[in-house]
């Protein structure tokens, strides 16, 4: 049998890249503590105070994933697990004066960048009071937070807000940055 030149083999299916759908978490904030639930309503992360004035990002079972400690003057350091040793630093964050209604935090991922660098790895821009924050890496938005609104409701609770993490980003790193942004408010 002869094949006609117009009968080409079908192309091989293209491999699918990771998830292409953003992930939403519902956050309930009570004082300095936060509970972060997935789309189904299961507890995914928790933020709670720990010994020495540090704040811990925990998994659903209570295991410490990241410990955030204030180093004073609007600066924070995030460490892997329960450690507070310099060799376990994940990132350093520094609040940058912006305006009365807008806050900005620059995040420097260790060891590739430091606070002395002029260009941060990530920028968090928004208002902690309004529970609005945009996390930016380079020119791309990787995550956002906003209040949970309900139809036909005039007053909105600032205790509940949503974190949307866009595909191909580390949920634990983003949640640690969110905890840093909202740690005092």
N, CA and C atoms as a LAMMPS dump frame, in Angstrom:
ITEM: TIMESTEP
0
ITEM: NUMBER OF ATOMS
555
ITEM: BOX BOUNDS ff ff ff
-5.0000000000000000e+02 5.0000000000000000e+02
-5.0000000000000000e+02 5.0000000000000000e+02
-5.0000000000000000e+02 5.0000000000000000e+02
ITEM: ATOMS id mol type element x y z
1 1 1 N 0.826 -1.183 0
2 1 2 C 0 0 0
3 1 3 C 0.862 1.234 0
4 2 1 N 0.43 2.139 -0.781
5 2 2 C 1.136 3.414 -0.837
6 2 3 C 0.428 4.41 0.069
7 3 1 N 1.248 5.251 0.729
8 3 2 C 0.662 6.338 1.517
9 3 3 C 0.721 7.599 0.693
10 4 1 N -0.355 8.332 0.752
11 4 2 C -0.388 9.599 0.047
12 4 3 C 0.37 10.634 0.858
13 5 1 N 1.036 11.568 0.195
14 5 2 C 1.793 12.587 0.925
15 5 3 C 0.897 13.469 1.793
16 6 1 N -0.387 13.5 1.525
17 6 2 C -1.275 14.342 2.327
18 6 3 C -1.721 13.662 3.608
19 7 1 N -1.449 12.371 3.748
20 7 2 C -1.836 11.639 4.948
21 7 3 C -0.664 11.596 5.911
22 8 1 N -0.553 12.576 6.751
23 8 2 C 0.556 12.645 7.718
24 8 3 C 0.131 11.991 9.023
25 9 1 N 1.113 11.556 9.772
26 9 2 C 0.848 10.98 11.082
27 9 3 C 0.331 12.074 12.008
28 10 1 N -0.614 11.753 12.892
29 10 2 C -1.093 12.766 13.826
30 10 3 C 0.029 13.139 14.795
31 11 1 N 0.061 14.391 15.234
32 11 2 C 1.128 14.814 16.141
33 11 3 C 0.986 14.118 17.497
34 12 1 N 2.112 13.909 18.132
35 12 2 C 2.106 13.3 19.465
36 12 3 C 1.484 14.292 20.444
37 13 1 N 0.739 13.803 21.444
38 13 2 C 0.127 14.729 22.393
39 13 3 C 1.199 15.472 23.192
40 14 1 N 0.952 16.741 23.4
41 14 2 C 1.894 17.56 24.166
42 14 3 C 1.763 17.225 25.645
43 15 1 N 2.893 17.105 26.356
44 15 2 C 2.798 16.83 27.786
45 15 3 C 2.194 18.024 28.519
46 16 1 N 1.386 17.71 29.525
47 16 2 C 0.767 18.771 30.297
48 16 3 C 1.754 19.294 31.33
49 17 1 N 1.841 20.62 31.418
50 17 2 C 2.657 21.223 32.468
51 17 3 C 1.871 21.093 33.765
52 18 1 N 2.435 21.424 34.904
53 18 2 C 1.78 21.324 36.208
54 18 3 C 0.386 21.914 36.203
55 19 1 N -0.186 22.093 37.368
56 19 2 C -1.545 22.615 37.434
57 19 3 C -1.645 23.984 36.773
58 20 1 N -2.744 24.213 36.117
59 20 2 C -2.932 25.479 35.415
60 20 3 C -4.054 26.305 36.037
61 21 1 N -4.545 25.856 37.163
62 21 2 C -5.638 26.54 37.837
63 21 3 C -5.105 27.157 39.134
64 22 1 N -5.446 28.419 39.406
65 22 2 C -5.02 29.022 40.669
66 22 3 C -5.616 28.275 41.865
67 23 1 N -4.917 28.327 42.987
68 23 2 C -5.354 27.673 44.217
69 23 3 C -5.823 28.749 45.183
70 24 1 N -7.029 28.571 45.738
71 24 2 C -7.574 29.525 46.708
72 24 3 C -7.537 28.936 48.105
73 25 1 N -7.209 29.799 49.07
74 25 2 C -7.273 29.441 50.483
75 25 3 C -8.119 30.502 51.18
76 26 1 N -8.972 30.072 52.077
77 26 2 C -9.769 30.993 52.887
78 26 3 C -9.034 31.149 54.217
79 27 1 N -8.785 32.392 54.611
80 27 2 C -8.045 32.677 55.832
81 27 3 C -8.983 33.3 56.847
82 28 1 N -8.955 32.79 58.066
83 28 2 C -9.699 33.378 59.179
84 28 3 C -8.658 33.837 60.181
85 29 1 N -8.651 35.144 60.45
86 29 2 C -7.656 35.744 61.337
87 29 3 C -8.307 36.131 62.651
88 30 1 N -7.757 35.635 63.736
89 30 2 C -8.228 35.982 65.083
90 30 3 C -7.019 36.465 65.866
91 31 1 N -6.91 37.782 66.035
92 31 2 C -5.738 38.34 66.696
93 31 3 C -4.508 38.042 65.86
94 32 1 N -3.427 37.589 66.491
95 32 2 C -2.216 37.3 65.719
96 32 3 C -2.247 35.925 65.033
97 33 1 N -3.272 35.121 65.312
98 33 2 C -3.339 33.78 64.741
99 33 3 C -4.201 33.747 63.481
100 34 1 N -3.859 32.841 62.556
101 34 2 C -4.608 32.674 61.32
102 34 3 C -4.798 31.188 61.052
103 35 1 N -5.969 30.834 60.524
104 35 2 C -6.243 29.481 60.056
105 35 3 C -6.506 29.579 58.562
106 36 1 N -5.822 28.76 57.767
107 36 2 C -5.925 28.804 56.309
108 36 3 C -6.524 27.496 55.824
109 37 1 N -7.691 27.584 55.183
110 37 2 C -8.433 26.413 54.734
111 37 3 C -8.391 26.323 53.213
112 38 1 N -8.358 25.097 52.683
113 38 2 C -8.371 24.913 51.237
114 38 3 C -9.784 25.091 50.693
115 39 1 N -9.958 24.868 49.4
116 39 2 C -11.253 25.093 48.75
117 39 3 C -12.349 24.169 49.27
118 40 1 N -11.988 23.023 49.797
119 40 2 C -12.964 22.073 50.33
120 40 3 C -13.358 22.44 51.758
121 41 1 N -12.532 23.247 52.413
122 41 2 C -12.805 23.645 53.784
123 41 3 C -11.922 22.964 54.811
124 42 1 N -10.992 22.123 54.345
125 42 2 C -10.062 21.455 55.262
126 42 3 C -8.959 22.413 55.686
127 43 1 N -8.524 22.308 56.923
128 43 2 C -7.415 23.117 57.41
129 43 3 C -6.158 22.733 56.643
130 44 1 N -5.499 23.711 56.028
131 44 2 C -4.275 23.453 55.267
132 44 3 C -3.05 23.975 56.01
133 45 1 N -3.153 25.194 56.564
134 45 2 C -2.06 25.82 57.288
135 45 3 C -2.622 26.567 58.481
136 46 1 N -1.743 26.83 59.424
137 46 2 C -2.106 27.611 60.597
138 46 3 C -0.926 28.513 60.928
139 47 1 N -1.197 29.735 61.354
140 47 2 C -0.157 30.648 61.809
141 47 3 C -0.418 30.911 63.279
142 48 1 N 0.591 30.652 64.111
143 48 2 C 0.442 30.824 65.548
144 48 3 C 1.744 31.343 66.129
145 49 1 N 1.637 32.016 67.27
146 49 2 C 2.82 32.483 67.972
147 49 3 C 3.575 31.302 68.542
148 50 1 N 4.881 31.45 68.65
149 50 2 C 5.694 30.395 69.243
150 50 3 C 6.639 31.02 70.265
151 51 1 N 7.463 30.225 70.855
152 51 2 C 8.363 30.693 71.902
153 51 3 C 9.303 31.785 71.376
154 52 1 N 9.626 32.722 72.236
155 52 2 C 10.579 33.769 71.876
156 52 3 C 10.001 34.867 71.006
157 53 1 N 8.681 34.973 70.926
158 53 2 C 8.066 36.038 70.14
159 53 3 C 8.041 35.788 68.64
160 54 1 N 8.459 34.623 68.21
161 54 2 C 8.427 34.294 66.791
162 54 3 C 7.032 33.807 66.414
163 55 1 N 6.766 33.768 65.113
164 55 2 C 5.495 33.277 64.591
165 55 3 C 5.779 32.052 63.738
166 56 1 N 4.944 31.027 63.865
167 56 2 C 5.178 29.772 63.14
168 56 3 C 4.067 29.512 62.135
169 57 1 N 4.453 29.154 60.909
170 57 2 C 3.523 28.646 59.905
171 57 3 C 3.539 27.138 60.067
172 58 1 N 2.368 26.575 60.378
173 58 2 C 2.261 25.142 60.649
174 58 3 C 1.413 24.464 59.586
175 59 1 N 1.646 23.166 59.409
176 59 2 C 0.785 22.388 58.516
177 59 3 C -0.483 22.008 59.274
178 60 1 N -1.351 21.24 58.639
179 60 2 C -2.632 20.887 59.256
180 60 3 C -2.481 20.021 60.502
181 61 1 N -1.373 19.309 60.64
182 61 2 C -1.147 18.462 61.812
183 61 3 C -0.415 19.19 62.935
184 62 1 N -0.045 20.453 62.705
185 62 2 C 0.642 21.23 63.729
186 62 3 C 2.151 21.217 63.611
187 63 1 N 2.688 20.579 62.594
188 63 2 C 4.136 20.572 62.37
189 63 3 C 4.591 21.928 61.858
190 64 1 N 5.687 22.435 62.384
191 64 2 C 6.173 23.763 61.999
192 64 3 C 6.9 23.672 60.658
193 65 1 N 6.416 24.451 59.686
194 65 2 C 7.026 24.504 58.362
195 65 3 C 8.026 25.649 58.268
196 66 1 N 7.612 26.824 58.757
197 66 2 C 8.422 28.041 58.689
198 66 3 C 8.244 28.815 59.983
199 67 1 N 9.342 29.353 60.518
200 67 2 C 9.291 30.222 61.687
201 67 3 C 9.721 31.609 61.26
202 68 1 N 8.89 32.614 61.568
203 68 2 C 9.181 34.005 61.2
204 68 3 C 9.476 34.776 62.472
205 69 1 N 10.614 35.495 62.461
206 69 2 C 11.025 36.263 63.625
207 69 3 C 11.302 37.693 63.194
208 70 1 N 10.831 38.643 63.988
209 70 2 C 11.115 40.046 63.718
210 70 3 C 12.529 40.351 64.169
211 71 1 N 13.277 40.996 63.3
212 71 2 C 14.628 41.399 63.687
213 71 3 C 14.66 42.899 63.973
214 72 1 N 13.469 43.505 64.138
215 72 2 C 13.362 44.921 64.5
216 72 3 C 13.364 45.849 63.303
217 73 1 N 12.869 47.055 63.52
218 73 2 C 12.894 48.114 62.509
219 73 3 C 12.219 47.706 61.203
220 74 1 N 11.1 46.959 61.287
221 74 2 C 10.358 46.577 60.087
222 74 3 C 11.042 45.506 59.261
223 75 1 N 11.849 44.662 59.89
224 75 2 C 12.517 43.57 59.188
225 75 3 C 12.153 42.243 59.837
226 76 1 N 12.02 41.199 59
227 76 2 C 11.707 39.854 59.468
228 76 3 C 12.639 38.864 58.799
229 77 1 N 12.837 37.744 59.48
230 77 2 C 13.587 36.638 58.912
231 77 3 C 12.714 35.397 59.013
232 78 1 N 12.689 34.611 57.943
233 78 2 C 11.936 33.358 57.932
234 78 3 C 12.92 32.201 57.879
235 79 1 N 12.701 31.228 58.777
236 79 2 C 13.597 30.091 58.908
237 79 3 C 12.842 28.801 58.599
238 80 1 N 13.55 27.831 58.103
239 80 2 C 12.978 26.52 57.817
240 80 3 C 12.671 25.798 59.121
241 81 1 N 11.458 25.275 59.253
242 81 2 C 11.053 24.521 60.439
243 81 3 C 11.104 25.344 61.711
244 82 1 N 11.51 24.71 62.806
245 82 2 C 11.6 25.361 64.113
246 82 3 C 12.904 26.115 64.316
247 83 1 N 13.809 26.018 63.386
248 83 2 C 15.147 26.565 63.559
249 83 3 C 15.142 28.093 63.563
250 84 1 N 16.059 28.671 64.312
251 84 2 C 16.324 30.109 64.269
252 84 3 C 17.802 30.342 63.978
253 85 1 N 18.437 29.356 63.344
254 85 2 C 19.847 29.449 62.997
255 85 3 C 20.004 30.129 61.647
256 86 1 N 21.066 30.919 61.509
257 86 2 C 21.331 31.672 60.281
258 86 3 C 21.395 30.769 59.045
259 87 1 N 21.898 29.562 59.2
260 87 2 C 22.042 28.681 58.037
261 87 3 C 20.699 28.167 57.527
262 88 1 N 19.608 28.335 58.292
263 88 2 C 18.287 27.874 57.88
264 88 3 C 17.367 29.007 57.41
265 89 1 N 17.932 30.182 57.149
266 89 2 C 17.116 31.312 56.675
267 89 3 C 16.593 31.007 55.274
268 90 1 N 15.272 31.189 55.104
269 90 2 C 14.636 31.022 53.788
270 90 3 C 14.6 32.382 53.086
271 91 1 N 14.119 33.391 53.826
272 91 2 C 14.087 34.734 53.266
273 91 3 C 14.175 35.776 54.366
274 92 1 N 14.518 36.986 53.935
275 92 2 C 14.522 38.155 54.798
276 92 3 C 13.553 39.148 54.172
277 93 1 N 12.719 39.764 54.998
278 93 2 C 11.726 40.725 54.497
279 93 3 C 11.95 42.073 55.17
280 94 1 N 11.732 43.129 54.412
281 94 2 C 11.921 44.484 54.943
282 94 3 C 10.771 45.36 54.479
283 95 1 N 10.129 46.04 55.45
284 95 2 C 9.051 46.979 55.119
285 95 3 C 9.674 48.226 54.509
286 96 1 N 9.098 48.687 53.405
287 96 2 C 9.569 49.868 52.697
288 96 3 C 8.516 50.959 52.851
289 97 1 N 8.893 52.163 53.279
290 97 2 C 7.891 53.235 53.393
291 97 3 C 7.245 53.517 52.034
292 98 1 N 5.921 53.493 51.99
293 98 2 C 5.203 53.759 50.74
294 98 3 C 4.309 54.98 50.942
295 99 1 N 3.067 54.78 51.346
296 99 2 C 2.145 55.886 51.632
297 99 3 C 1.301 55.486 52.831
298 100 1 N 0.432 56.376 53.253
299 100 2 C -0.385 56.076 54.43
300 100 3 C -1.39 54.955 54.173
301 101 1 N -1.808 54.767 52.93
302 101 2 C -2.803 53.736 52.628
303 101 3 C -2.205 52.49 51.978
304 102 1 N -0.936 52.543 51.619
305 102 2 C -0.31 51.418 50.923
306 102 3 C 0.981 51.029 51.628
307 103 1 N 1.175 49.737 51.776
308 103 2 C 2.385 49.218 52.386
309 103 3 C 3.147 48.416 51.344
310 104 1 N 4.452 48.346 51.516
311 104 2 C 5.259 47.546 50.615
312 104 3 C 6.317 46.819 51.435
313 105 1 N 6.465 45.525 51.152
314 105 2 C 7.467 44.696 51.816
315 105 3 C 8.312 44.056 50.717
316 106 1 N 9.632 44.183 50.846
317 106 2 C 10.539 43.547 49.902
318 106 3 C 11.068 42.266 50.536
319 107 1 N 11.031 41.181 49.772
320 107 2 C 11.465 39.872 50.249
321 107 3 C 12.707 39.466 49.465
322 108 1 N 13.736 39.071 50.211
323 108 2 C 15.003 38.656 49.622
324 108 3 C 15.221 37.183 49.964
325 109 1 N 15.241 36.327 48.937
326 109 2 C 15.416 34.892 49.144
327 109 3 C 16.898 34.606 49.41
328 110 1 N 17.169 33.838 50.452
329 110 2 C 18.553 33.493 50.809
330 110 3 C 18.972 32.262 50.031
331 111 1 N 20.205 32.076 49.708
332 111 2 C 21.323 33 49.846
333 111 3 C 21.533 33.854 48.611
334 112 1 N 20.615 33.78 47.639
335 112 2 C 20.817 34.474 46.372
336 112 3 C 20.76 35.987 46.493
337 113 1 N 19.984 36.513 47.428
338 113 2 C 19.904 37.958 47.557
339 113 3 C 19.857 38.337 49.028
340 114 1 N 20.174 39.556 49.311
341 114 2 C 20.177 40.051 50.684
342 114 3 C 19.506 41.406 50.731
343 115 1 N 19.254 41.891 51.936
344 115 2 C 18.609 43.19 52.106
345 115 3 C 19.462 44.291 51.492
346 116 1 N 20.78 44.076 51.421
347 116 2 C 21.658 45.09 50.838
348 116 3 C 21.491 45.179 49.325
349 117 1 N 20.971 44.12 48.697
350 117 2 C 20.714 44.164 47.255
351 117 3 C 19.636 45.191 46.972
352 118 1 N 19.731 45.819 45.828
353 118 2 C 18.722 46.815 45.482
354 118 3 C 17.465 46.181 44.905
355 119 1 N 17.58 44.98 44.331
356 119 2 C 16.43 44.347 43.693
357 119 3 C 15.962 43.144 44.515
358 120 1 N 14.744 43.2 45.076
359 120 2 C 14.242 42.077 45.873
360 120 3 C 13.796 40.92 44.984
361 121 1 N 13.734 39.732 45.588
362 121 2 C 13.228 38.556 44.879
363 121 3 C 11.72 38.665 44.676
364 122 1 N 11.018 39.191 45.698
365 122 2 C 9.565 39.372 45.655
366 122 3 C 9.222 40.726 46.258
367 123 1 N 8.087 41.283 45.816
368 123 2 C 7.539 42.501 46.431
369 123 3 C 6.111 42.215 46.843
370 124 1 N 5.753 42.611 48.066
371 124 2 C 4.387 42.506 48.552
372 124 3 C 3.857 43.921 48.659
373 125 1 N 2.799 44.215 47.92
374 125 2 C 2.252 45.566 47.874
375 125 3 C 0.776 45.501 48.228
376 126 1 N 0.336 46.372 49.132
377 126 2 C -1.082 46.395 49.476
378 126 3 C -1.354 47.089 50.776
379 127 1 N -2.467 46.709 51.404
380 127 2 C -2.907 47.285 52.658
381 127 3 C -3.297 46.157 53.607
382 128 1 N -2.572 46.039 54.719
383 128 2 C -2.897 44.997 55.692
384 128 3 C -4.261 45.269 56.318
385 129 1 N -4.61 46.527 56.511
386 129 2 C -5.909 46.875 57.096
387 129 3 C -7.054 46.391 56.216
388 130 1 N -6.92 46.542 54.917
389 130 2 C -7.968 46.128 53.976
390 130 3 C -7.819 44.664 53.542
391 131 1 N -6.81 43.972 54.087
392 131 2 C -6.534 42.571 53.754
393 131 3 C -6.284 42.391 52.261
394 132 1 N -5.674 43.389 51.653
395 132 2 C -5.374 43.35 50.226
396 132 3 C -3.86 43.36 50.048
397 133 1 N -3.356 42.372 49.333
398 133 2 C -1.919 42.267 49.104
399 133 3 C -1.693 41.576 47.767
400 134 1 N -0.746 42.096 47.009
401 134 2 C -0.347 41.472 45.759
402 134 3 C 1.113 41.084 45.899
403 135 1 N 1.439 39.831 45.612
404 135 2 C 2.818 39.362 45.681
405 135 3 C 3.342 39.302 44.252
406 136 1 N 4.441 40.01 44.022
407 136 2 C 4.985 40.174 42.684
408 136 3 C 6.407 39.624 42.629
409 137 1 N 6.689 38.837 41.6
410 137 2 C 8.05 38.358 41.337
411 137 3 C 8.433 38.865 39.962
412 138 1 N 9.402 39.76 39.904
413 138 2 C 9.765 40.394 38.633
414 138 3 C 8.604 41.237 38.147
415 139 1 N 8.043 40.886 37.004
416 139 2 C 6.884 41.593 36.46
417 139 3 C 5.611 40.761 36.538
418 140 1 N 5.658 39.631 37.247
419 140 2 C 4.515 38.718 37.302
420 140 3 C 3.876 38.693 38.684
421 141 1 N 2.554 38.659 38.697
422 141 2 C 1.811 38.495 39.942
423 141 3 C 1.736 37.003 40.229
424 142 1 N 2.205 36.593 41.427
425 142 2 C 2.187 35.17 41.748
426 142 3 C 1.085 34.818 42.742
427 143 1 N 0.609 35.817 43.502
428 143 2 C -0.463 35.571 44.466
429 143 3 C -1.115 36.89 44.844
430 144 1 N -2.355 36.797 45.323
431 144 2 C -3.093 37.975 45.77
432 144 3 C -3.962 37.606 46.96
433 145 1 N -4.236 38.593 47.803
434 145 2 C -5.2 38.419 48.877
435 145 3 C -6.272 39.48 48.722
436 146 1 N -7.485 39.159 49.17
437 146 2 C -8.57 40.139 49.194
438 146 3 C -9.645 39.677 50.162
439 147 1 N -10.456 40.615 50.595
440 147 2 C -11.535 40.299 51.527
441 147 3 C -12.551 39.372 50.879
442 148 1 N -13.216 38.577 51.692
443 148 2 C -14.312 37.743 51.214
444 148 3 C -15.574 38.595 51.219
445 149 1 N -16.154 38.804 50.076
446 149 2 C -17.365 39.598 49.968
447 149 3 C -18.566 38.681 49.807
448 150 1 N -19.682 39.096 50.357
449 150 2 C -20.928 38.364 50.182
450 150 3 C -21.942 39.3 49.55
451 151 1 N -22.729 38.748 48.644
452 151 2 C -23.761 39.542 47.997
453 151 3 C -24.786 40.009 49.022
454 152 1 N -25.325 41.183 48.826
455 152 2 C -26.377 41.775 49.665
456 152 3 C -25.919 41.963 51.111
457 153 1 N -24.623 42.155 51.313
458 153 2 C -24.128 42.407 52.655
459 153 3 C -23.346 43.711 52.62
460 154 1 N -23.717 44.638 53.479
461 154 2 C -23.1 45.958 53.464
462 154 3 C -21.825 46.029 54.287
463 155 1 N -21.715 45.224 55.306
464 155 2 C -20.543 45.256 56.178
465 155 3 C -19.767 43.963 55.983
466 156 1 N -18.47 44.099 55.741
467 156 2 C -17.631 42.948 55.482
468 156 3 C -16.687 42.735 56.658
469 157 1 N -16.468 41.504 57.013
470 157 2 C -15.555 41.171 58.1
471 157 3 C -14.125 41.219 57.593
472 158 1 N -13.258 41.906 58.323
473 158 2 C -11.833 41.927 57.984
474 158 3 C -11.125 40.695 58.548
475 159 1 N -11.861 39.867 59.295
476 159 2 C -11.275 38.649 59.848
477 159 3 C -11.136 37.549 58.804
478 160 1 N -11.919 37.629 57.74
479 160 2 C -11.907 36.568 56.727
480 160 3 C -11.464 37.148 55.39
481 161 1 N -10.48 36.502 54.791
482 161 2 C -10.04 36.934 53.468
483 161 3 C -9.536 35.731 52.683
484 162 1 N -9.293 35.94 51.408
485 162 2 C -8.907 34.872 50.495
486 162 3 C -7.467 35.102 50.028
487 163 1 N -6.728 34.011 49.881
488 163 2 C -5.396 34.037 49.273
489 163 3 C -5.496 33.206 48
490 164 1 N -5.185 33.814 46.865
491 164 2 C -5.173 33.117 45.58
492 164 3 C -3.731 32.984 45.141
493 165 1 N -3.283 31.747 44.947
494 165 2 C -1.91 31.48 44.513
495 165 3 C -1.982 30.969 43.083
496 166 1 N -1.28 31.65 42.192
497 166 2 C -1.31 31.282 40.786
498 166 3 C -0.407 30.074 40.529
499 167 1 N -0.642 29.334 39.428
500 167 2 C 0.082 28.085 39.161
501 167 3 C 1.605 28.253 39.149
502 168 1 N 2.285 27.151 39.447
503 168 2 C 3.748 27.034 39.417
504 168 3 C 4.423 27.863 40.504
505 169 1 N 3.768 28.044 41.642
506 169 2 C 4.364 28.76 42.764
507 169 3 C 4.3 27.893 44.017
508 170 1 N 5.209 28.121 44.924
509 170 2 C 5.328 27.346 46.148
510 170 3 C 4.317 27.851 47.185
511 171 1 N 3.317 27.026 47.52
512 171 2 C 2.275 27.433 48.469
513 171 3 C 2.846 27.784 49.836
514 172 1 N 3.819 27.019 50.313
515 172 2 C 4.379 27.263 51.646
516 172 3 C 5.131 28.592 51.666
517 173 1 N 5.92 28.875 50.637
518 173 2 C 6.638 30.147 50.566
519 173 3 C 5.662 31.314 50.513
520 174 1 N 4.627 31.194 49.696
521 174 2 C 3.629 32.266 49.591
522 174 3 C 2.921 32.468 50.924
523 175 1 N 2.508 31.391 51.584
524 175 2 C 1.828 31.528 52.872
525 175 3 C 2.743 32.137 53.932
526 176 1 N 4.027 31.822 53.895
527 176 2 C 4.969 32.438 54.829
528 176 3 C 5.085 33.937 54.562
529 177 1 N 5.085 34.342 53.288
530 177 2 C 5.138 35.772 52.962
531 177 3 C 3.842 36.467 53.376
532 178 1 N 2.693 35.813 53.175
533 178 2 C 1.405 36.374 53.602
534 178 3 C 1.403 36.565 55.116
535 179 1 N 1.881 35.561 55.853
536 179 2 C 1.951 35.672 57.314
537 179 3 C 2.838 36.845 57.715
538 180 1 N 3.946 37.047 57.004
539 180 2 C 4.837 38.172 57.294
540 180 3 C 4.13 39.497 57.053
541 181 1 N 3.361 39.597 55.964
542 181 2 C 2.677 40.848 55.627
543 181 3 C 1.604 41.192 56.648
544 182 1 N 0.881 40.179 57.14
545 182 2 C -0.229 40.414 58.066
546 182 3 C 0.131 40.132 59.523
547 183 1 N 1.393 39.972 59.827
548 183 2 C 1.811 39.529 61.157
549 183 3 C 1.408 40.483 62.268
550 184 1 N 1.4 41.768 62.031
551 184 2 C 1.116 42.746 63.084
552 184 3 C -0.289 43.327 63.017
553 185 1 N -1.01 43.109 61.919
554 185 2 C -2.306 43.786 61.751
555 185 3 C -3.452 42.832 61.922
